[in-house]
Amino acid sequence: MVVVTLPDGSKREYADAVTVGEIAASIGAGLAKAALAGKVDGKLVDLSHKVTADAAVSIITGRDPEGLEIIRHSTAHLMAQAVKELFPEAQVTIGPAIENGFYYDFSYSRPFTPEDLQKIEERMDELVKKNIPIVREEMPRNEAVDFFKALGEHYKAEIISSIPEGETISLYRQGDFVDLCRGPHVPSTGVLKVHRLMKVAGAYWRGDSKNEMLQRIYGTAWATKDDQKAYLKMLEEAEKRDHRRLGRELDLFHLQDEAPGMIFWHARGWALWQVIEQYMRRVYQDNGYDEVKAPQLLDRSLWERSGHWAKYRENMFTTESENRYYALKPMNCPGHIQLFNSKLRSYRDLPLRFGEFGQCHRNEPSGALHGLMRVRGFTQDDGHIFCTEDQILAECEHFTGLVQKVYADFGFKEIAYKVATRPAMRIGEDAVWDKAEHALMSSLDALGIKYEILEGEGAFYGPKIEYHLKDCLGRSWQCGTVQVDFQMPGRLGAEYVAEDNTRKVPVMLHRAILGSLERWIGMLIEEFAGAFPVWLAPVQCAVAPITDGQAEYAKSVAEKLHNARIRVISDLRGEKINYKIRELSLQKIPYILVVGEKEAQAGTVSVRMRGGKDLGVMRVEDFLSRILAENESRGSGE
């Protein structure tokens, strides 16, 4: 007899071994129809998986996150089958599920065209209508290598050859198409009705630029048509908000081939940058941080001692001078430890908080570069807190509160919290890890925050909290983090005099709120579609005279606002006022101040808000009070 425990705690008894699909059918016809896979004692399995002993079982449907991932992974295989049927000489490589969809990499003699994608999608639809069963098979590793070699699938054979001998290999068969996969998969192709192919891009085999360039076909797949429709609408809106396009249109920044992954900041973009940097500088000052600055170029020996040379060398820019080797810093932590080491510290000095707007460089692959979101040269609002083990809890609790305030000031209220715990390969005693993980979780518990635990996803030197924002399009961005580090301070000789007069190594907390300022600005551009809140806007207001006769008055108004630290421009062109207003509106400036003869004589301005709302005539002093108050409260101006 097999006893199955369901998620609600109820139990079901079966006389013999039973498949997950049969369990679903015994619960109800509706569940059996919706079932995609199962989870047995926490492990995802196919519906055909047999439960032979007592177990906890749950049925996975398209409403579950795991179910959606299985749909996407299965759709990647469906696409591969369609490609092989249409282009038999193409070789399949890898095809995982990714956020919002999937991709599959192919080796083929010519580039796939948009017309090819249409044919592939049509063939996928035909395969869905056939409702072909998807069947799991297993074979010994060496036999699997020979099997794929016989099919001419040399990439698959290479993948399997890298698996240790003696392992059993799982394959999935759907009709004549067979692919390597751990699974699980949906029970048949008929489930995969909702999909769309999106684009083709290049990708190197195994991510190595020395290898062959493959063709990567991206697609999206969903449980329902409504879900896909909402996603495609979001993509359409995201295209309108694309920070690269708006960056050009709003005269914020540009990129060019002579400096791949580096940003040319225009005056308005740099004004936005300065507002954000000055805001974060006040955050440092108000929360006990010493702002510091470490060199960008450091000797190779320091990177070797810190461990970065062994792990990040391929992503570091290096140079040589007078027979010494140097590297541009990819991160700021080793430099901050040198600042800590610059004098003997006491336990009374702890916690010691350093903050820096640290300019870093990483040699990212050219194909991975994406506007402000993925660059080679970037600046972090980086900080490191040196403390004792007993201070970790209070520091993390304080930092989380700080993250919440900063994000709220920028208009982000929805934050997801995730705690990444110890990986299998790690350094340090378990007792210390226990204390660190407990401190991170307790700091969130103390604030009444719910969080997700990412088992085994911490760094080898310590656990961390990740702070994920959700933007207006529902996209998630991981920006902030606080990470416990037991390892690097000791490697670089950091120590302090403890209360018992012994020398001890401090714990170091790596922390960032915005992360990369470039990426943060890219997010803000897309979040606000370039229509920044008043306090952030590169140009907060524009003064436009109706005729040349009011030009001098317009200049005097602008000067008065400028002297009050308002970012203002004057439009003194000899154009009609409606043309000026239209042009200034396209620049998404929060306020346009129109001045005619009446306003010039009365010392007033006619105030128009972004979006066209007319606030009427105001004294200049009253408008100045209004905009200064919005700056102080970080108001939107809408």
N, C-alpha and C positions, 0 to 999 in steps of 0.2 A: 504493500500500500504506500502511496505517495501523498503526503500532506503538504498542501500549498497554502502559504500565508499571503493574503492580499494586502495592499497598502492600507486599507481601513482596519486591519487587524483580524478580519474574518478568515476562517480556514475552510478549505475545500479538500475533500479526500477523493483519491483516484485509485482504482484497483491496481493499475499497472503504470509503467512509465507513460508520460503524456507530453505531447508537444505544447509549446507556448500557444500556438494557434488553436489547439483543441481546448486549452484552458480558457482562452478568450471566448470561444464559441459556447462553452458551458456557462459562462457568465451572462451572455446575451448576444443576440444576433446583431444588434447595432454595434456593439464593441468588436465583434468578430469582423464586421465589414470595415470598420475604421482602423483595425489593428495593422501596424506596420512592422513591429518588432516587439521584443520583450526585454525585461531586465530580470535576471535570475541571480539572487544574492548579490545585487549591485552590478552585475556584469551584463552589458548589452549583448543580446543574441538574436538570431533569426527566429521567425515564427515557427520554423521547422525544427528548432532545437528541442531535443527531448529532455524533459526533467525526470531524472531517474531516482532522486532521493528528495527527502523533505527540503523545502526551499521557500524563500520569500520571493514572490513573483509579482511584477507589475507589467501591465500591457502598455506599450508605447504607441501613441497615435500622432497624427499631424499637429495636434494642439500642443504637444510636448516639444521643448527645445531639441531634445535628442531625436525626436521624430522628424523634425524639419531638417536636421543635419543628415539623417539617413536618406530622406528624399533627395537632398542635394547631391549626396555622394552617389546614390543610385542613378541620378540623372546624368552625372558625369560619365558613368559607364554606358548609359543609353546613348549619349552623344558619341562616345568612342565607337560603339557598335555601328551607328549611322555613318560615321566617317569611314570605317573599314569597309562597309558595304559599297559606299560611293567611290572611295579612293583606296582600292585594295593594296596599293604599294605603300601607303602611309604606315608608319610604325607608331605604336602607342607607347607612351612612357609613364607618366604619373598623372593622376587626376583627382585631387582632393576636393572636399567641400571647404568653402571659405565663408566669411561673413556675407550674408545675403545671396550666396550662390555657389558657384563651383568653377573650376577650370580643368582643362586637360591639355597636356603638351604633346605635340605630334612632330615626328620627323617626316618631312615630305619634300619632294623635289622642287616645288614651286610654292609661292605664297598663296594662302587661301584668300579668295576675293569675297566681297559682300554677296555676290551671286552664289558662291559656294556655301556661305553660311545659310542662305535661304534654302538651298537644296538640302543641307544637313538638317535644318529644322523641320522641313517637310518630311524627310525620312524618319526623324524621331517621332513625329506624329503618327506615321504609318505603323511604327513598331509599338507605339502605345495602344493603337486600335487592335493589334494582334494579341495583346495581353499575354505576352510570352512569359512563362514561369521563369523565375530567377532561382537557380539551384546552387547550393554550396557543395563544393567537392574538396577533398583533401588528398594530397599525395606527398611522398617523401621529397625532400629538398632536391636531391640530385635528379630524380625523375622529373621534377618540375622544370629544372634547368633545361633538360633535354627536350621536354614538351614544348617550351617556348622557342627554343632554337629551331625545332622542326617547323614551327609556324613562321619562322623568319622574324620573330619579335626579339631582336638582340638586346634591346634596352631592358625588357622584362627579365631576360636571362641574366643580364648583368646585375640587376637588382637582387634577384634570388641568389646569385653566386656570392653576394656579400653577406647573406644570412648564414649563421653557423651550420655546419654539417650536422645531420641528425634531426634538424627541425622539421616539423610537418608544415607544409605550405597549404594555405587555403586559396581556392579559386572559386570564381562565380561564373556559371554558365547561363546564358540567355539565348536560346536558339543555337546557332552555329558560333556565336561569339563567346569567347572565354577570356576572362581577365583575372589578374592577380589582385587579391584584396583580402584584408582581414575581416571585413564586414562589420556589422550586419548590413543586409540590404532589404529593400522592400520585397514582398513575395512575388510580384510580377510587374511587367512593364506597364500594365494598364493603370497602375496607381499614379504614374508620372505624367499626369495630364497638363500640369501648369508649369510651363517653362518658356524661356526665351533666350536666344543667343545674343550676346551683347557686342562683342568686339574680338579682334585678333591682335595679339601683341607678340613680341619676341621674348624668348627666355632661353638662357643657356642651360644645357643639360647639367643637372646637379648644381645649378647656380654658379658654375665656374666659367669665367670668360674664356678660358683656354679650350673649353669644349664646344661642341657644335651648337649653333643657334637653332633652337626649336621654334615651333609656332604654338602659341598658347591661345586657345579659344576660351573666352570667358562666357559664362551664362548665368542666369538666375532661375531659381525654381522655388515654388511655394506650395503650401498645402491647399490653398483656395485661390480662385481667380480674383476675389476681392483683395486678398493680401498682396497679390502681384500687382494689381491695378494701383493700390496705394503706394507700393514701392516705386513703380515707374513714374507716378506723379511726383513723388519725392525727388527722384532723379532729375525730373524736368525742372523742378523748383531749384534744386542744387545747381543745375547748369546756369540758371539765371543769376545765382549768387556766387558763381565761381570766382574765387579771390584773384585768380590770375587775370581774368577779363576786367573785373572791377578795379584791380590795381592799376591797370593801364588807363581805364576810362576816368578814374578819379585822380590820376596823376600822383599815385602813391609810390610806386616802385616799378622797376623792370628787371628782366633777366636778359643775358645775352651769352652767345657761345664762347666769348673770350674768357668768361668767368663762370664755368658750369657749377651750379649749386651755390652761387654767391649772389647777394642781392645788391642792386643799385637803388638806394633809397633816395627818392625825390624829396623836395622840401616838405611837402604835405605829409608824406609817409613818415619822414623823420620826426615831424612835429607830433604825430600820433605815437611814435616810439618813445619820444621824450616824455609825453604825458604819462605813459604806462611806467616808464622807468622811475620817474619822480614819485609816482604813487607808491611803487614798491619800495623805493628808498625810504619813504615815510613809514611804511610797514616795518622795515628793518629798525628804524630809529625808535618806533613806538613799542617794540617788542624785544628790546634788549640785545639786538644784534650789533656787532662791530662790522661795518662795511670795510672790506679789505680788497686788495688787488694783487694777484699772483701773476708771475710771468707766463706768457703764452708758449714760450720755447724753453724746454727743459732737457737736460742731458739724458741720454739713453739709460745711463746707470740708474737714475731715479725710477724710470719706468720699469726697469728690470726688477728693482727691489719691490715696487708696488704691486707687481704681478701683471700690469697692463701690457708689457712688451710681449709676454708669452701669449696672452689672450686676444689682444687687439692690434697687434703689429700690422696686419694686413690693412687695417682701417685707419692707420696713422700716417700723417704726412711727415716725412723725415728729411733732414738735410745734414750737411757735413761742413765743418769749418775748423781749420787748423788741427786736423786729424782727430776731431771730436765729433761724435754723432749726437744729433738732437732730434726731438720730435715736437711738433705742435701738439698742445694738449688736446686730447679728445674729451677730457673731463677735468674737473677742478680739484678733486679730492686730494691728490698727492701734494699740490701746492698749498692747500690749507693746512695739511699736517706739518709742512715746513714752517708755516707761520706759528702754529702751536708750539713747535719745537724751538722757536727763536729765543725763548727764555724758559727758565724752570717754573713750572706751574704747581700750585698747591690745590688741595681738595677744596679750599675756600674759593678758588677761582671758578669752580665748576658749578653749574653748567656754563661753558664758554661757547658763545654763539657767533660764528663767522658767517657773513653774507657777502656775495660777490655777484656782479653782473659779468660773469665769466665768459669770455669769447673762446669758443672751442671749434675744433675742426675735425671732421671725420671723412675719410675717403670712401664715401658711399658710391656704389655702382652707378654709372650714369643713367642706366635704365630705371633706377629706383627714385631718381630725383623728381620732385613734384612741387613746383612753385615755392611757396613759403613753408609747405608742410614737410618736405623732406629736402634738406639742403646739406651742403658740405661745410659751410661756415655759419655758426649760429651762436647766440648768446643765451645763457641760462640765468634765471634768478636763483642761483645756486647757493646753498648754505650747508654748513656742517656744524653740528652741535657736539661738543666734547663733554661727556658726562660720566657719572658712575652708573653701575647696573641698577642701583636703587633709584636713580633719577629718570630712568627711561619712561616709566609710566607717566609721570607728571609732564615731561617734555612732549610726549606724544599726544597727550590730552590737550595741552596748550596749542600744539601745532594744528591739530584737527580743527579746533575752534577758530584758529587763524585762517585756515583754508576756507572754512565756511563763510567767514566774513568777506574775504577777498573775492570769492566767487560771486557772492551776493551783490557786492558793489559793482561787478561787471554784468550783473543781470542773470546769473546762472543760479537757480535755486535747487535744481534736481541733481543730486550727487549720489552715485553708487559707490559703496565702500567695499574693498576686497582685501583680505589678509592672506598673503602668500607665505606658506609655512615651509619648514625645513625640507630640503631635497635629500635624496638618498646619498648623494656625494656632497659632503659638507665638512667643515672644520669646526672645532670647538666641542666642549663637553655638552652632553644632552641636558644637564642641569641648567646650564647657561641658556641654551636654546629654550628650555621650558620657561625660564624667567622672561626672556625677551618676547616670546610668543604670547605669554600670559599678559605681559605689559601692554602689547599692542592691542590685544582683544579687550583688555580691561579699560584701556583709554577710550575705546569706542563704546563699551558698555556703560561707562560712567556718564557719557553724553546721550545715552538712550538711542544709540545708532544701531540699526540692523546692518549686518555685513555678511558677505559671502566668503567662505574659506576656500582658497586655492591650494589644495593639498600638494605639497612638494614643489611649489613654484617659486619659493624664495631663492635668493642667491646662495651660493655655497658658503658665504661668510655671514649671512644673517637673514631674518625674515623682514617683511615690509608690509606697509599699508599702501594700497593704490586708491587714488581718488578719480573716479570716472564721471565726467560731465555729460549731460544730455543736452543737445542743442535744439533749436526750434524745428529742425527737420527730423528729430528723433534719433540722430546719430550719436554714438558714444565716443567720447574723447578721453583718453587717459593722459592727464597732464601732471597732476601733483603726485608726490610720493614721499613717504618717510621710511627709511630703510636702516635697520640696525646693522652695524659692522663691528664684529669682534676681531677682525683679522688685519686690516690695513694699518691701523695705528701701531700695532706691535711690529709689523714688518718694517715700518719706517721710523721706528725708535721713539714713538711718542710715549711719554710717561709723566706722571705727576706725583707729588709727595702726598701720601695718604695721611689720614689722621693719626695713625700709629707710627708715622715717620718712615714708613717703607715706601719704595717706589712701585707704583702700579700703572698698568696700561689703561687709558681711558676707553670707554665705549664711544664710537663715533656714529652719529645719526646723520645720514645723507638726507637732505630734504630739499624739495623744490615745490613751488606752488603753481606757477605758470608753466614751468618747464622751459622749452625753447621760446624766447620772445617772438621769433619769426613765426613759428607755428601758431602761437597764441594770437598774433595779429591776423594771420590767415583765417583762424577760426572766427575772430571778431568781425572781419570783413564779411564772411559768409553768414554769420549769425544775424547781423544787422543789415545785410545786403548793401553795405556801404553807408547806410543812414545811421551814423553813430549817435549815441546819446550826446547831449550838449557837452558834458565834461570831457568826453573823449574826442570830439570832432576836431580834425586838423584845422579847419576853418569854422569858427563858431557862428560868425555872422558876416554879412556883406552889406555895405552901404552903397546904395545906387541912387544918384541924382536923376531927376526927371529930365532936366536940361543942363546945358553947360553952365547956366547961371547959378546953379546950386552946387557946383563942383567944389568950391572953397568950403562951403558949409559941410558938405559930405566929408571932406578931408578932416575938418575939425572934429566931427563926430567920431570918425575912425580913430583919430589921435587920442581922443578922450578915452575910448574903449581900450585902445592899445596900452595906454598908460596904466589902466586898471588890470593889465595882464589878460585881456580878452584877445583871442586870436581872430583878427578881423582883416578884411580886405575891402578896398574901394573899387567899384566898377565905374570908372570915369570915361568910358568909351562913348563916342558920340552916336550911340544907337538908341532906338526907341525903347522906352522903359519896359514895355511888354516883352521885347526881345531879351533885354537884360534879365528880367525876372525868370523867363523860361530857361535861359542859359545857366543862371545861378541855381535854379531848382534842379537841373540835371546834375549839378555838382553835389547835391544832397546836403547843402549847407543848412543848418537848423533854423537860422533866422535871416531874413532879408529886410533891411531897413530902407524904405523908400523915402526920399526927401524931395519935396517940391518947394515952390515959392512960399506957400503957407507955413510949411514946417520950418523952413529957414528963418522966417520972420519970428515964429513963436518959440524957436529953440526946441522943437519936437521932432519925432520920427514916426513914420507910419510902419507898423510892425506886421510882417507876414511870417507865419510859421511854415516850416517844411510841411508839405502836404497841402498848402494853399489856404490854411485857416488865417483869417484876418483878425488880428488883435486890436486893430484900430490905432489911434494916435496916442503916443506916450511922450512924456518928457524924457529926455535922454537919461536923466538921473534915475527915473523910475525903471527904464529898461535895463540900465546897468545894475540896479539892485536885483532885478529879476534874474538876470543871467548869472550874476555872482552867486545868488542863492542856489541856482541850479547846479553850478559848479561845486558848491559846498556839499549839496545833498546828493550829487551825482544823478540829477534828474535827466529825463529823456528829452525834454523839450517838445514832446509830442502833444 
